[in-house]
Each structure stands twice: as structure tokens, then as C-alpha cells.
Amino acid sequence: MIPLEGAITADTGPLATRGYSVLQILRCRYNLKVMNSSPFQTIAVAAHPEIPQAYEEAAKIVEYLHERGLQAIFGNLYDEDLHATVQTKKADMMIALGGDGTMLRAGQLCAPFGVPIFGINMGKFGFLMEFRHNEWQSAIDKLLAGDSWLENRMLLCAEHWREDEKIGTWEVLNEVVVSRGEIVRPVNLEASVDGRFLTTYVADGLIAATSTGSTAYALAAGGPILPPELRNILLVPVAPHLSIDRAIVLAEGSYVSITVHTDHQAVISTDGQVPIHLRDGDRVDARASDYTVQFVRIQDPGYFYRNLTPHMYNNPAAKKQP
């Protein structure tokens, strides 16, 4: 999907000096699926239901796709007919219009069925998206010309256990958070990695995040930023009291178990959804999911750092770079 010569502006490093092609470098370093022509013939266009402008732009996109001989199905992100289109694999791609929350929801919907997602930012931040709403026409032209690549991002599979009973299971793109409830008192959170005791946090909460989630709540809680291609779980405590206050990056393939010890409220929340109450002794397990979210990208793989850089200069004391 990416023209192999002249399209990649990111530094390819020592590999380039050894005679490797750009395609080989992309596959080796970024785990990308690169194609020379567009495989997209039927496209689901999903708008965030609470952003009126998203509906207007989605209608224009559908018309634009029809004019180019493609099939397009339109609905809001929670439309059952749209879900059925994805679940029956009748769509080759989803174009999602909204903000980062829209991309999270689209990822959870599309990942189990292998449907890649292209995001158009209608929100305020849109860290997971490359293009704003006024840039969609040129972006879609590049998509249809095959000038794109697929970026794989890990999901977490989170499970809620009560003794030997599984209460719930979620596929999570950003993070699973085990934390206190409305009562402003810390909870004791016993963390184990690969079945071995790690530590007990006395804290407001503990975040288990993906590399995607490392730029979300985990970052706000003081965690590091991980490159999106990593398949590691990041553990970040929230307001720990006389407990370990550093983030921990687990080895690829490791899983974490978090057991709640409390005599008051505690909850679990996945990707910022409505919290679910936990009881004393409940356990939350998080591991790499069997599913992978695929984002359709047009810019070269260095886009992640270019998107990151502007947010590094929010402190007025920092000197702006050209």
C-alpha cells in the first residue's frame, strides 16, 4: 500500500546500509503489512453519535466513495446494522469519524473480525488519528491509490474473577484500571506477574495499559510513553501512599493479576467505560489479547513522534522548535 521508494522519510538506520529494501525495513522494524494497491472495496463509515458535524462529513464521504465505484455503508458507531456489517466481514475497512474515544470503540468492534480502521479527527485531541476532518478527501485519495500501510496494535484481554467464577471479560485498547470508588480512601491492590507475587500497592488505583494507552491515563499518572508497536503491559500506580511509585514495563507475553483487598468501595473500568463494582478478594487478570487492532496509516511510521512532539512544548518555559 505504500510506494516503496521515496515515501518513507523516517530514518531507516543501519539496516539501510546493509542493502535491505524499504519494504524489508518496514516489515522488520515496524511489523507492518505493506501493499501496493488498495484492497478496500466495501467501506463502513461510522460517525460518533454525539458529534453532529461527524454525520455531515460521513455523508459526504459516502457520496465520494460511491462516485468512485465503491460500496459504502453508513451509520453511527453504535448502529446495530453497522455492527452486523463488520461482524459478517462484509466491510474491508471502517472509516471512523470522532475523537480518540471513537477509535477505542471502533477498535473493540473491528479487531475480532480483522477489519482495519482509518480515523478522521472530529474531536479536540485525536492522538490516535492522522488527519482532521478538512483533510479527508486527500487522505481517501491516497487510500484508494494504495498509498497506505497497516499498523498493528495490541489489545488487552481483561477478566474479572470472583473466587473460581469469571464475572466479565473485555477487550481493551487503552487500559484496565482497578481503583477506589466514590469514597476517597486508598485500596490495597496485590499485584502478581506471571503467577508470582510482585508487590501490594496502597493507592487510589493501578493501571494496566497497552502501549496505545501509555499516552492516555497512564501518562497522566506519570507513566512513560511506549512506541505503539510494542506488545508490553505497562503498570502505573495512581496516587500510591508509601508504596512503590514507579511504573513497571512487563516483558512481552507476561500477564498481570490484581487482587483487591478493601473494606469499602472498589471498581474496575476498561477504556474509560462505566465502572463495575468489585468486592474484597476479587481478582482482575490482564494479558495480551488474541486479537489485534489494525489502524490504516498514510504517513510514514515516524508519524507517532511527529504527533507527540507538539504536545511536548505545552510548558511556556520550553523553547519552541521550528
Secondary structure, 3 states (H helix, E strand, C coil): CCCCCCCCCCCCHHHHHHCCCHHHHHHHHHCCEECCCCCCCEEEEEECCCCHHHHHHHHHHHHHHHHCCCEEEEEECCCHHHHHHHHCCCCCEEEEEECHHHHHHHHHHHHHHCCCEEEEECCCCCCCCCEEHHHHHHHHHHHHCCCCEEEEEEEEEEEEEECCEEEEEEEECCEEEEEECCCCCCEEEEEEECCEEEEEEEECEEEEECCHHHHCHHHHCCCCCCCCCCCCCEEEEECCCCCCCCCEECCCCCCEEEEEECCCCEEEEECCCCCEECCCCCEEEEEEEEEEEEEEECCCCCHHHHHHHHHHHCCCCCCCCC
